[in-house]
């Protein structure tokens, strides 16, 4: 009985931790060409990876602006347009 309750509690905790964050990302193909704040996962060699955002007329411009900011050993990978 105690195992069953513990398992149900863990499942409920996992389900609740998966709740949507306060913002949503639009990762559709159309969002690549939209102006706004674009979210990126920045992969780095020799230092910690991070998540960062950048403004741009589209995802490519925002990525270029962020790439010049983070340096030669990091590359931003587009995650979506912040809503």
RONUVEX-102237 format. One record per residue: residue in one letter; residue number from 1; y, z, x of N, C-alpha, C in turn. Coordinates in steps of 0.2 Angstrom, whole numbers, plus 2048, in hexadecimal, padded with zeros to 3 digits. Atoms other than C-alpha are relative to their C-alpha. Layout:
<sites>
<site a; NUM; <Y; Z; X>; <Y; Z; X>; <Y; Z; X>>
...
</sites>
This chain:
<sites>
<site x; 1; <7FA; 800; 804>; <800; 800; 800>; <806; 800; 804>>
<site x; 2; <7FA; 7FF; 7FC>; <80C; 805; 80E>; <801; 7F9; 804>>
<site x; 3; <800; 807; 7FD>; <808; 7F4; 817>; <803; 7FB; 7FB>>
<site x; 4; <7FD; 805; 805>; <80C; 7EA; 807>; <807; 801; 7FF>>
<site x; 5; <7F9; 7FE; 801>; <81D; 7F3; 804>; <804; 7FE; 807>>
<site x; 6; <7FD; 802; 7FA>; <821; 7F0; 817>; <801; 7F9; 800>>
<site x; 7; <800; 807; 800>; <81D; 7DE; 816>; <805; 7FD; 7FB>>
<site x; 8; <7FB; 802; 805>; <827; 7DC; 806>; <807; 801; 802>>
<site x; 9; <7F9; 7FE; 7FD>; <836; 7E5; 80E>; <802; 7FB; 805>>
<site x; 10; <7FE; 805; 7FB>; <835; 7D9; 81D>; <802; 7F9; 7FD>>
<site x; 11; <7FF; 806; 803>; <834; 7CA; 812>; <807; 800; 7FD>>
<site x; 12; <7F9; 800; 803>; <843; 7CF; 808>; <806; 800; 805>>
<site x; 13; <7FB; 800; 7FB>; <84D; 7D3; 818>; <801; 7F9; 803>>
<site x; 14; <7FF; 806; 7FD>; <849; 7C2; 81F>; <803; 7FB; 7FB>>
<site x; 15; <7FC; 805; 805>; <84E; 7B9; 80F>; <807; 802; 7FF>>
<site x; 16; <7F9; 7FE; 800>; <85E; 7C3; 80E>; <804; 7FE; 806>>
<site x; 17; <7FD; 802; 7FA>; <862; 7BF; 820>; <802; 7F8; 800>>
<site x; 18; <7FF; 808; 800>; <861; 7AC; 81C>; <805; 7FE; 7FB>>
<site x; 19; <7FA; 802; 805>; <870; 7AD; 810>; <805; 7FC; 803>>
<site x; 20; <7FB; 805; 7FD>; <87D; 7A0; 812>; <806; 803; 803>>
<site x; 21; <7FA; 7FD; 7FD>; <88B; 7A4; 81D>; <806; 7FE; 7FC>>
<site x; 22; <7FA; 800; 804>; <89D; 7A5; 817>; <803; 7F9; 800>>
<site x; 23; <7FE; 807; 800>; <8A0; 793; 81C>; <7FA; 7FB; 800>>
<site x; 24; <806; 805; 800>; <895; 783; 81A>; <802; 7FA; 804>>
<site x; 25; <7FF; 805; 7FB>; <893; 775; 826>; <7FE; 7F9; 7FC>>
<site x; 26; <802; 806; 803>; <893; 763; 81F>; <7FD; 7FC; 806>>
<site x; 27; <803; 804; 7FA>; <886; 75A; 82B>; <7FE; 7F9; 7FE>>
<site x; 28; <802; 807; 802>; <885; 74A; 821>; <803; 7FB; 805>>
<site x; 29; <7FE; 806; 7FC>; <887; 739; 829>; <808; 7FF; 7FF>>
<site x; 30; <7F9; 802; 802>; <898; 737; 820>; <805; 805; 804>>
<site x; 31; <7FB; 7FB; 7FD>; <89F; 747; 828>; <802; 7FF; 807>>
<site x; 32; <7FF; 802; 7F9>; <89E; 740; 839>; <807; 7FC; 801>>
<site x; 33; <7FA; 804; 800>; <8AD; 735; 834>; <806; 803; 7FD>>
<site x; 34; <7FB; 7FC; 803>; <8B7; 742; 82C>; <805; 804; 804>>
<site x; 35; <7FC; 7FC; 7FC>; <8C6; 74B; 833>; <800; 807; 7FE>>
<site x; 36; <800; 7F9; 802>; <8C6; 75E; 834>; <7FD; 804; 806>>
<site x; 37; <803; 7FC; 7FB>; <8BE; 76C; 83E>; <7F8; 7FF; 800>>
<site x; 38; <807; 801; 7FF>; <8AD; 767; 845>; <7FD; 805; 804>>
<site x; 39; <804; 7FB; 7FC>; <8A0; 773; 84B>; <7FB; 7FD; 805>>
<site x; 40; <805; 802; 7FB>; <896; 771; 85B>; <7FC; 805; 803>>
<site x; 41; <804; 7FC; 7FC>; <888; 779; 864>; <801; 7FD; 807>>
<site x; 42; <7FF; 803; 7FA>; <88D; 778; 876>; <7FB; 802; 805>>
<site x; 43; <805; 7FF; 7FB>; <87F; 776; 882>; <803; 800; 807>>
<site x; 44; <7FE; 7FF; 7F9>; <882; 77C; 894>; <7FB; 801; 805>>
<site x; 45; <804; 7FE; 7FA>; <87A; 77C; 8A5>; <804; 804; 804>>
<site x; 46; <7FD; 7FB; 7FB>; <87E; 78B; 8B0>; <804; 805; 7FC>>
<site x; 47; <7FD; 7FB; 804>; <886; 795; 8A2>; <7FE; 800; 7F9>>
<site x; 48; <803; 7FF; 807>; <883; 79B; 890>; <802; 7FA; 7FC>>
<site x; 49; <7FF; 804; 805>; <882; 78F; 882>; <805; 804; 7FB>>
<site x; 50; <7FC; 7FD; 804>; <88E; 792; 874>; <801; 7FB; 7FA>>
<site x; 51; <7FE; 804; 805>; <894; 78C; 863>; <808; 800; 800>>
<site x; 52; <7F9; 801; 800>; <8A6; 785; 862>; <802; 7FB; 7FB>>
<site x; 53; <7FD; 805; 805>; <8B1; 77C; 856>; <806; 7FC; 803>>
<site x; 54; <7FA; 804; 7FE>; <8BE; 76E; 859>; <803; 7FC; 7FB>>
<site x; 55; <7FD; 804; 805>; <8CA; 765; 84F>; <800; 7F8; 802>>
<site x; 56; <800; 807; 7FE>; <8CA; 752; 84E>; <800; 7FB; 7FA>>
<site x; 57; <7FF; 805; 805>; <8CD; 742; 844>; <7F9; 7FE; 7FE>>
<site x; 58; <807; 801; 802>; <8BA; 740; 844>; <7FC; 804; 805>>
<site x; 59; <804; 7FC; 7FC>; <8AB; 748; 84D>; <800; 7FE; 807>>
<site x; 60; <800; 802; 7F9>; <8AC; 73D; 85C>; <806; 802; 804>>
<site x; 61; <7FA; 7FD; 7FD>; <8BE; 742; 860>; <800; 807; 801>>
<site x; 62; <800; 7F9; 7FF>; <8BB; 754; 85D>; <7FB; 802; 806>>
<site x; 63; <805; 7FF; 7FA>; <8AB; 753; 869>; <804; 7FF; 806>>
<site x; 64; <7FC; 802; 7FA>; <8B6; 74A; 876>; <805; 806; 802>>
<site x; 65; <7FB; 7FA; 7FF>; <8C3; 758; 875>; <7FD; 806; 803>>
<site x; 66; <803; 7FA; 7FE>; <8B7; 766; 876>; <7FC; 7FF; 807>>
<site x; 67; <803; 802; 7FA>; <8AD; 75D; 884>; <805; 801; 806>>
<site x; 68; <7FB; 800; 7FA>; <8BD; 75C; 88F>; <801; 808; 801>>
<site x; 69; <7FE; 7F9; 7FF>; <8C0; 76F; 88C>; <7FA; 804; 803>>
<site x; 70; <806; 7FB; 7FE>; <8AE; 776; 88F>; <7FE; 7FE; 807>>
<site x; 71; <802; 801; 7F9>; <8AC; 76D; 8A0>; <7FA; 7FB; 801>>
<site x; 72; <806; 805; 7FF>; <89F; 761; 8A8>; <7F9; 802; 800>>
<site x; 73; <807; 7FE; 800>; <890; 76C; 8A7>; <7FE; 802; 7F9>>
<site x; 74; <801; 7FE; 807>; <891; 76E; 894>; <801; 7FA; 7FC>>
<site x; 75; <7FF; 805; 804>; <88F; 762; 886>; <800; 802; 7F8>>
<site x; 76; <800; 7FE; 807>; <894; 765; 873>; <7FB; 7FB; 7FC>>
<site x; 77; <804; 803; 805>; <887; 760; 866>; <802; 801; 7F9>>
<site x; 78; <7FD; 7FF; 807>; <88E; 75D; 855>; <7FB; 803; 7FB>>
<site x; 79; <804; 7FD; 806>; <888; 768; 847>; <802; 7FF; 7F9>>
<site x; 80; <7FD; 801; 807>; <893; 764; 839>; <807; 801; 7FF>>
<site x; 81; <7F9; 7FF; 802>; <8A4; 764; 831>; <801; 806; 7FC>>
<site x; 82; <7FF; 7FA; 803>; <8AA; 775; 82C>; <804; 7FF; 7F9>>
<site x; 83; <7FD; 801; 807>; <8AF; 776; 819>; <805; 806; 7FF>>
</sites>
